[in-house]
Amino acid sequence: MTLATITILLYAFLWLRHKEKPPNPANDPWTLIHKPPKPPVKHLLPLNLNEKLLALPPTKHLPLPTKHLVPPPRHHLKPKWLEIYLPLIFSSLLIVTVFISHYNKDIAIVSIFLITMLSIFSRPRGISEAYPATIGAIIVILIGAVSYPNIVDITNKISGASITIISTIVMAIILESFGFFHWLAARLIELSKGSGYRLYWYIQLLCFMMTLLFNNDGSILITTPILILVLKNLHFKPHEQIPYLLSGALIATGSSVPIGVSNITNLIALNIVHMSLYMQTAMMFVPCTIGLLFMSAIMFLVLKKKLQKKLPEQRFDLEEVFFTKIFNPTNGNALWNTKHKRALFMLRILGFVFGMRCLIFVASYFNIPIEIVAMLGSLVLLGIRWYYLHTNPIDILKKIPWSILIFAFSMYVIIYGLNNIGLTEYLVKLCEPIVTQSLFNASMTMGGLISVLSNIFNNHPALMIGTITLTNMGLDAITLKTIYLANIIGSDIGSLLLPIGTLASLMWIYILKRNAVRVSWKDYISVTIKIIPATVVVSLLLLYSWIQLVFA
């Protein structure tokens, strides 16, 4: 108890000392994943981009901007009283909870879970979600709710998923160091051909493919800053950017449904139910891709009046400015000195990433650990990067968002604590009457239930609790898999109703805030309330029909 109290006090002290750092001009504000490598990239669109670009000679396409592209970084304001007292309130509650655990461990574990989730949602002083989750997990371990064998079991279940996710994020970071996403941003404007409606659909396709090729968190971290760059280059004001950014974020997060490898929570849950990635994709890809198309279509109808019919002329040529003025390979510009050469190189790299993604499913089919394939792919791509750019791969380690893995592990520890005090046994008794009805009613009800829980507690703990509950019901294989996949739809799509439903949406709001784009809960919910419930119902119906047609 004393050790737990000291841990909480230390946590409160570090939290109060923590200050949210304003974007560093030396860093890349358009992607929060990493700092640009140096060499070969001198600066990847720093926050003082307006000054840097104004110093450049005009391109042959358009004169460079004479107004600020990005608002100057705001000075760090003194924290509001709420930001000062919230850490103290949460820490005090945790200390009280530790003392309660001496008398009633069940109440203490539930309290720790609730306090942790409130800390994650409020994020006072811009603290990372991983901090409160880690402290909550440490306290759960210290009060004896999770044993050492439990921790070993947790590690075994998340290790493969963690390696796979890290490998895909490494691939994304390497592509960024080649300037791939800035090249892609230029293609986005070019393919839109002056139509705001066409831009909407290309953004949908981009976000869908980014999640499929990498993962939903990586897609949000990469595509959101790139889309902000594209929209600001098209003279869009912050309120005009919101429809494009919101639709892109929703489809990027929801696109983790068709394949399990695009979401760390889904990968962990796959290990819990002992289901292969290949089988999950075979059962989910067709119905859920159609469900996402339905989601994009009704989202277009809802947002159509807010979309620009005709795009204004861009301020400057993104590709030309980036590759001729900013990108500076150490071995010269022979590979990047023309648009044709750049396009060939980027398409080859993209083809390699796509091929590695396909190999992951082949490996799953032959029962080869998918993390081995993912890791080999990232190592090969690191070698390609070193060959062309002559950069030390160590810098990649500094750019990986390790906090995502820490958050996942810590939340699983807390969920295990809830499981050990009998929460899942209670849920089994509660859900058994539903599950023992028809498979259709069971999948629709459980998918809806997980959607509600995800919007209250975040989709990570909601899916973990739901999956562990299912495994304790003694269901036959097809029933277990169908209800589990319905839970995935509720967790990945249903959770998008509120901005607190997923870690990806929380990161998205944070990125927008740092780029002076404000999205209120009212703006967010006014769109999602018309889209998400209908998409969940349609996706669940399609899933049930597909399984009955092909697998039953």
Buried (B, 14 or more C-beta within 10 A) or exposed (E): EEEBBEBBEEBBEEBBEBEBEBBEBEBBBBBBBBBBBEEBBBBBBBBBBBEBBBEEEEBEBEEBBEEEBBEEBEEEEEBEEEBBEBBEBBBBBBBBBBEBBEEEBBEBBBBBBBBBBBBBBBBBBBBBBBBBBBBBBBBBBBBEBBEEEBBEBBEEBBBBBBBBBBBBBBBBBBBBBBBBBBBBBBBBBEBBEBBBBEBBBBBBBBBBBBBBBBBBBBBBBBBBBBBBBBBBBBBBEBEBBBBBBBBBBBBBBBBBBBBBBBBBBBBBBBBBBEBBBBBBBBBBBBBBBBBBBBBBEBBBEBBEEBBBEEBEEBBBBBBBBBBBBBBBBEEEBEBBEEEEEBEEBBEEBBEBBEEBBEBBBEBBBEEEEBBBBBBBBBEEBBEBBEEBBEBEBEBBEEBBBBBBBBBBBBBBBBBBBBBBBEBBEEBBEEBBEBBEEEBBEBBBBBBBBBBBBBBBBBBBBBBBBBBBBBBEBEBEEBBBBBBBBBBBBBBBBBBBBBBBBBBBBBBBBBBBEBBEBEBEEEBBBEBBEBBBBBBBBBBBBBBBEBBEEEEE
